[in-house]
Every structure is written in C-alpha cells, then in structure tokens.
Amino acid sequence: MTSKRQFHRYEILIRVLTEDPIPSSMSLKDIIDEATTGGYNMSLERKVGTQINGPVAAKYLKSQGTEPEFFNLDSEGNDLDDEDSG
C-alpha cells in the first residue's frame, strides 16, 4: 500500500562570489566552509518547500541517484515495512 507518510522537498539557492574560480572537485561542504570562515562570500535563499507523498518521494530519490529504501520505500512509494497481511 502506498505510504501514508508525508515527505518534504526543498530547493535552496546558494550564490557564491569569489576572486578565483571554484575548483570543480571542491565539495559543497568545502565551499560552505570557505564561505563561512575563508575568502568566499555566500548568500542562501530557500526557494521552494513542497510537501510530497511516497510515490513522488521515491521518484525524486531515484532522480537524485539514491534508492527509495533510503526512506524505507519501495520503487513505487510503498512502505517497505507495511506487512499488513491480516
């Protein structure tokens, strides 16, 4: 049965200003660290917050390269631990 749980999806915009190009190998964590303690300037803006259901959460997880099992869902958005057999 489709999960009755609700999930939340956010889009967050990060703007970074630097004097030099950011290396493509630099992680987001390292960019944020540099912006908070080093020579980068950064602004953060929450663009969208949306409540989604299990099937949509499963779809987004797959599109982000993560298995739906991350939230204990199958590929259709059903709860994996829903063992209601009787």
SULMOMO-V834259 format. One record per residue. N is the residue number from 1. RES is the residue in three letters. SS is DSSP state (@ for helix, = for strand, . for the rest). PSI is psi in degrees with one decimal (999 if undefined). D_CENTER is the distance of its C-alpha to the mean C-alpha in Angstrom with 1 decimal. Layout:
n	res	ss	psi	d_center
N	RES	SS	PSI	D_CENTER
N	RES	SS	PSI	D_CENTER
This chain:
n	res	ss	psi	d_center
1	MET	.	141.3	24.3
2	THR	=	137.8	21.1
3	SER	.	137.9	19.0
4	LYS	.	-7.2	20.0
5	ARG	.	153.3	17.0
6	GLN	.	146.0	14.8
7	PHE	=	168.2	11.0
8	HIS	=	133.5	9.2
9	ARG	=	131.4	6.9
10	TYR	=	143.2	7.1
11	GLU	=	126.7	8.2
12	ILE	=	128.7	9.6
13	LEU	=	126.4	12.5
14	ILE	=	124.3	14.0
15	ARG	=	128.7	17.6
16	VAL	=	130.7	19.5
17	LEU	=	131.8	23.3
18	THR	.	161.8	25.2
19	GLU	.	-27.9	28.7
20	ASP	.	156.5	27.8
21	PRO	.	145.4	25.2
22	ILE	.	126.7	22.0
23	PRO	.	139.4	22.4
24	SER	.	-22.0	20.1
25	SER	.	-5.9	19.8
26	MET	.	130.2	18.6
27	SER	.	160.6	15.2
28	LEU	@	-40.4	12.9
29	LYS	@	-45.4	14.1
30	ASP	@	-36.6	17.6
31	ILE	@	-45.3	17.3
32	ILE	@	-41.9	16.3
33	ASP	@	-44.6	19.2
34	GLU	@	-34.6	21.5
35	ALA	@	-29.1	20.8
36	THR	@	-23.4	21.5
37	THR	@	-5.0	24.4
38	GLY	.	-137.9	25.6
39	GLY	.	12.3	26.6
40	TYR	.	151.7	23.5
41	ASN	=	140.2	23.0
42	MET	=	143.9	19.7
43	SER	=	149.4	18.6
44	LEU	=	134.1	15.4
45	GLU	=	123.0	15.0
46	ARG	=	116.5	12.8
47	LYS	=	-47.9	13.4
48	VAL	=	137.4	12.3
49	GLY	=	120.9	11.4
50	THR	=	134.5	12.0
51	GLN	=	131.7	13.0
52	ILE	=	161.1	12.7
53	ASN	.	-179.1	14.8
54	GLY	@	-50.0	14.7
55	PRO	@	-39.5	15.6
56	VAL	@	-40.1	13.0
57	ALA	@	-42.8	10.2
58	ALA	@	-42.1	12.0
59	LYS	@	-47.2	12.2
60	TYR	@	-40.1	8.6
61	LEU	@	-47.2	8.0
62	LYS	@	-39.5	11.1
63	SER	@	-20.6	10.4
64	GLN	.	9.4	7.7
65	GLY	.	20.4	10.5
66	THR	.	141.9	9.8
67	GLU	.	144.1	12.6
68	PRO	@	-22.2	12.4
69	GLU	@	-18.6	14.5
70	PHE	@	-38.3	11.5
71	PHE	@	21.6	11.9
72	ASN	.	40.6	15.6
73	LEU	=	154.0	15.7
74	ASP	.	-177.4	17.8
75	SER	.	-15.2	17.1
76	GLU	.	-3.1	18.6
77	GLY	.	15.8	16.5
78	ASN	=	145.9	19.4
79	ASP	=	131.9	19.3
80	LEU	.	-29.3	20.6
81	ASP	.	12.0	22.7
82	ASP	.	90.2	24.4
83	GLU	.	36.6	27.9
84	ASP	.	85.5	29.9
85	SER	.	5.1	32.9
86	GLY	.	999	35.6
